[in-house]
Amino acid sequence: MIKEAKALVDHYEQMQDALQSIVQWSEAYPLSVFPEPDLKKARAALDAAGISLDSISAHCMRHVVTSVGEIARRALGHD
C-alpha cells in the first residue's frame, strides 16, 4: 500500500512539474516586451514578399502545440 501511495505522489509531482512548465512557457513573451503587432501592416509587408500571414501563424501555432504536446507526453510517460 505504501508503494502505491508513493507512486501516486510521484505521478502527481510529475503532473505538477509538467503544468508548471506550460505555465512558464505561457509567460515567456509578455506584452511589455513583445507588444501586439499591427497585423494589417504585417500582412501587407508579408504579401509584398510573397509570404502569407496565415502560413506564419500556422507555423507558430504548430511550434507551440508541438512543444506543449511534448511536455504532456513526457509527463504521461509517452516519450
N, C-alpha and C positions, 0 to 999 in steps of 0.2 A: 504493500500500500504506500509506503514512503517513497519507493522508487517511482510509482505512478504520479505522486504529488510533485516530486522533483521534475519529472518530465513535463508536467503541466506548467509549472513555474518557468522552466526553461523555454517552453514554447511561447508562453505569454511574454517573456522578456524579448524573445526573438521578434515577435509581432510588434512590440513596443519600439524596438530599435528600427524596424522597417518603417513604421509610421513616422518616427522622428526623422528619418532620412527624407521621407517625402515632404514633411513639413519644412525642413531646412531647404530643400530644393525649391519649394514654392515661394520661399522668401529670398531667393538668390538674386532677383532682379527687381529691386524696389523702384517705384516710380520716382523717388527722389534722385536716383542715379540714372535711370533709364525712362525718361518721360514718354508718354504716349506719342507715337509719331503721327504726322499728318498723312493719313493713308491715301488721300486723293493725290497729294504730291508724290508719294512713294509709288503709287500705281502709274502715274504719268511718267515718272523717271524710269521705272522698270519697263513699261511699254515701249518707251523710246529705245531701250536696249534690247528689245525682243524677248523680255522675260516677263512672265505673268506673276502678279502678286499672289494669285491662288497657288501657284507651284511653290513659291517661297513659304507661304503659310502652311501648306501641306507638309513640306519638308520639316519645318519647325515642330509641327504637331506630332509627326511621326517620331522625331527625336525625343520629345517629351514623353509620349505614351510608351515608346520602347524602353526608355530609361526607368519609368515608373514600373513598367512590367517586369524589368529585370530585378528591381528591388523586391517586388512581390514574389517573384519566382524563387529568389534566394531565401526569403523568409519562409516560404512554404516548402522549401527543400526540393524544388523542381528545376534546379540548375543542372 
